[in-house]
Amino acid sequence: MFKRLISLITQKKYLLLFGLGLISSTLTFLFFFFSNSLLFKFEPKKEKIDIYEVAKDEAIKLGRIESDKEVPKIGPDGKVIVPSLTYYDIGGMGPNSNKSFVSNISGSNNYLSMEIAFSSYEGEKLGDFLKEYDPDFRNIIMKEIEKRKTNEFLGNDNRNKFLNAIRDSMNEFLISKEEDPIIFNAVFKTFVIKEG
């Protein structure tokens, strides 16, 4: 019977080739399947690492740059201290100082009268800056007024844009003087538009 099977396989060469191919493919598959599981362990996907953030953290640890993250201050009771804001008027600190702004509004007969206060975190020297740079800050505010027409002062959003522009311009001025930009916010104490 064995001789008969061999003679059958040798007579039909395509059957021999098919058998050899099937055995070879099966052995190859088994080899790669088992060798892969033995040689390579499947690891979960790692999170993508931002090399710039890693480099920045290392530079902060070495003291080459300062961290832009605010580190919360902890009080003696173990709770985080929330810094409070201190408000200052522009125009000096004395009782006779000129704290108000009166200006014509561009392109109209209307004029604007207002008083502004500025805030910074408690302990910062904004009051000193408002006295020292008073003429410069008043000039910045007058330039921001001149840029706008009456309709650009109407509505809460427009007034907030105006205040934010003043705050940003004053902080930029402080940076130009190599000071820290410490004006946190600008708020109206009075605000009136009068038709001329």
C-alpha positions as CSV (number, residue, x, y, z in Angstrom):
1,M,0.0,0.0,0.0
2,F,2.8,2.4,0.9
3,K,4.5,1.6,-2.5
4,R,1.2,2.3,-4.2
5,L,0.9,5.7,-2.5
6,I,4.4,6.6,-3.5
7,S,3.9,5.6,-7.1
8,L,0.6,7.6,-7.2
9,I,2.4,10.7,-5.9
10,T,5.3,10.3,-8.3
11,Q,3.0,9.7,-11.2
12,K,1.0,12.8,-10.5
13,K,3.7,15.4,-10.0
14,Y,1.3,18.2,-9.4
15,L,0.0,16.4,-6.3
16,L,3.6,16.1,-5.0
17,L,4.2,19.8,-5.6
18,F,0.9,20.8,-3.9
19,G,1.7,18.6,-0.9
20,L,5.2,20.1,-0.5
21,G,3.9,23.6,-0.8
22,L,1.2,23.0,1.7
23,I,3.6,21.5,4.2
24,S,6.2,24.3,3.6
25,S,3.6,27.0,4.1
26,T,2.2,25.5,7.3
27,L,5.7,25.1,8.7
28,T,6.6,28.7,7.8
29,F,3.4,30.1,9.3
30,L,4.0,28.1,12.6
31,F,7.7,29.2,12.7
32,F,6.9,32.9,12.4
33,F,3.9,32.7,14.7
34,F,5.8,31.1,17.6
35,S,9.1,33.0,17.0
36,N,7.2,36.3,17.0
37,S,5.4,35.6,20.3
38,L,8.7,34.4,21.8
39,L,11.0,37.2,20.6
40,F,8.6,40.2,20.7
41,K,6.4,41.0,23.6
42,F,3.3,43.1,22.7
43,E,3.4,46.3,24.7
44,P,0.6,48.8,25.0
45,K,0.9,52.0,22.9
46,K,2.8,54.7,24.7
47,E,1.5,58.2,24.8
48,K,3.2,60.6,22.4
49,I,5.9,62.6,24.2
50,D,6.3,66.3,23.3
51,I,10.1,66.7,23.3
52,Y,9.8,70.5,23.5
53,E,7.8,70.2,26.8
54,V,10.3,67.8,28.2
55,A,13.2,70.1,27.2
56,K,11.3,73.1,28.7
57,D,10.8,71.2,32.0
58,E,14.5,70.3,32.2
59,A,15.5,73.9,31.5
60,I,13.2,75.1,34.4
61,K,14.7,72.5,36.7
62,L,18.2,73.7,35.8
63,G,17.2,77.3,36.4
64,R,17.8,78.4,32.8
65,I,14.3,79.7,32.3
66,E,11.5,80.6,34.7
67,S,8.3,78.6,34.7
68,D,5.2,80.3,33.3
69,K,3.0,78.3,35.5
70,E,1.8,80.1,38.6
71,V,2.8,78.2,41.7
72,P,0.1,78.5,44.3
73,K,1.1,79.9,47.7
74,I,0.2,77.8,50.7
75,G,-0.8,79.4,53.9
76,P,0.1,78.2,57.4
77,D,-3.2,76.4,57.6
78,G,-2.3,74.4,54.5
79,K,-4.8,76.1,52.3
80,V,-4.0,77.8,49.0
81,I,-3.8,81.6,49.4
82,V,-5.9,83.3,46.6
83,P,-4.2,86.7,46.0
84,S,-6.6,89.6,46.3
85,L,-6.6,92.5,44.0
86,T,-5.7,96.1,45.0
87,Y,-7.2,99.0,43.0
88,Y,-5.5,102.3,42.3
89,D,-6.7,105.5,40.6
90,I,-4.6,107.0,37.8
91,G,-3.6,110.7,38.1
92,G,-1.5,110.5,41.2
93,M,-2.6,109.8,44.8
94,G,-3.3,113.3,46.3
95,P,-6.7,114.8,46.9
96,N,-6.2,117.5,44.3
97,S,-4.8,115.1,41.6
98,N,-6.6,115.0,38.3
99,K,-8.2,111.5,38.0
100,S,-10.7,112.2,35.3
101,F,-10.4,112.2,31.5
102,V,-12.4,114.5,29.2
103,S,-11.9,114.3,25.5
104,N,-13.6,115.0,22.2
105,I,-14.6,111.8,20.3
106,S,-13.2,111.6,16.8
107,G,-15.6,112.4,14.0
108,S,-18.3,113.9,16.1
109,N,-19.2,116.8,18.4
110,N,-19.6,114.4,21.3
111,Y,-17.2,114.2,24.2
112,L,-16.3,111.6,26.7
113,S,-15.8,112.0,30.5
114,M,-14.5,109.1,32.6
115,E,-12.5,108.0,35.5
116,I,-10.6,104.7,35.5
117,A,-9.1,102.5,38.2
118,F,-6.5,99.8,37.7
119,S,-6.0,96.6,39.7
120,S,-3.0,94.5,40.5
121,Y,-2.3,91.7,42.9
122,E,-1.8,92.7,46.5
123,G,1.8,93.5,47.2
124,E,2.7,94.6,43.7
125,K,3.9,98.2,43.2
126,L,1.3,99.4,40.7
127,G,0.6,102.5,42.8
128,D,4.2,103.6,42.5
129,F,4.1,103.1,38.8
130,L,0.9,105.0,38.4
131,K,2.6,108.0,40.1
132,E,6.0,107.6,38.4
133,Y,4.6,107.2,34.9
134,D,1.4,109.2,35.2
135,P,2.0,111.5,32.2
136,D,2.9,108.5,30.0
137,F,-0.2,106.5,31.1
138,R,-2.5,109.5,30.6
139,N,-1.0,109.8,27.1
140,I,-1.7,106.1,26.4
141,I,-5.3,106.5,27.5
142,M,-5.9,109.6,25.4
143,K,-4.4,107.8,22.3
144,E,-6.8,104.9,22.8
145,I,-9.7,107.4,23.1
146,E,-8.6,109.1,19.8
147,K,-8.7,105.8,17.9
148,R,-12.4,105.3,18.5
149,K,-15.6,106.9,17.2
150,T,-18.8,107.2,19.4
151,N,-20.3,103.9,18.4
152,E,-17.1,102.1,19.5
153,F,-17.8,103.2,23.1
154,L,-21.4,102.1,23.1
155,G,-22.3,98.7,24.6
156,N,-20.6,96.6,27.2
157,D,-18.4,94.6,24.7
158,N,-17.0,97.8,23.1
159,R,-16.2,99.3,26.5
160,N,-14.5,96.1,27.6
161,K,-12.4,96.1,24.4
162,F,-11.4,99.7,25.1
163,L,-10.4,98.9,28.7
164,N,-8.5,95.8,27.6
165,A,-6.6,97.9,25.0
166,I,-5.7,100.4,27.7
167,R,-4.5,97.7,30.0
168,D,-2.4,95.9,27.3
169,S,-0.9,99.2,26.1
170,M,0.1,100.2,29.7
171,N,1.6,96.8,30.3
172,E,3.6,97.0,27.1
173,F,4.9,100.4,28.2
174,L,6.0,98.9,31.5
175,I,7.8,96.1,29.6
176,S,9.6,98.8,27.5
177,K,10.8,100.3,30.8
178,E,12.0,96.8,31.8
179,E,9.4,96.5,34.5
180,D,7.0,93.6,35.0
181,P,3.6,94.0,33.4
182,I,1.5,94.1,36.6
183,I,-1.8,95.7,35.5
184,F,-4.4,93.0,36.0
185,N,-7.4,94.9,34.9
186,A,-8.9,98.3,34.1
187,V,-12.4,99.3,35.3
188,F,-14.5,102.4,34.9
189,K,-15.3,104.4,38.0
190,T,-17.4,106.9,35.9
191,F,-18.2,106.9,32.2
192,V,-20.3,109.5,30.4
193,I,-20.7,110.4,26.7
194,K,-22.2,113.8,26.2
195,E,-23.6,115.1,23.0
196,G,-22.1,118.4,21.9
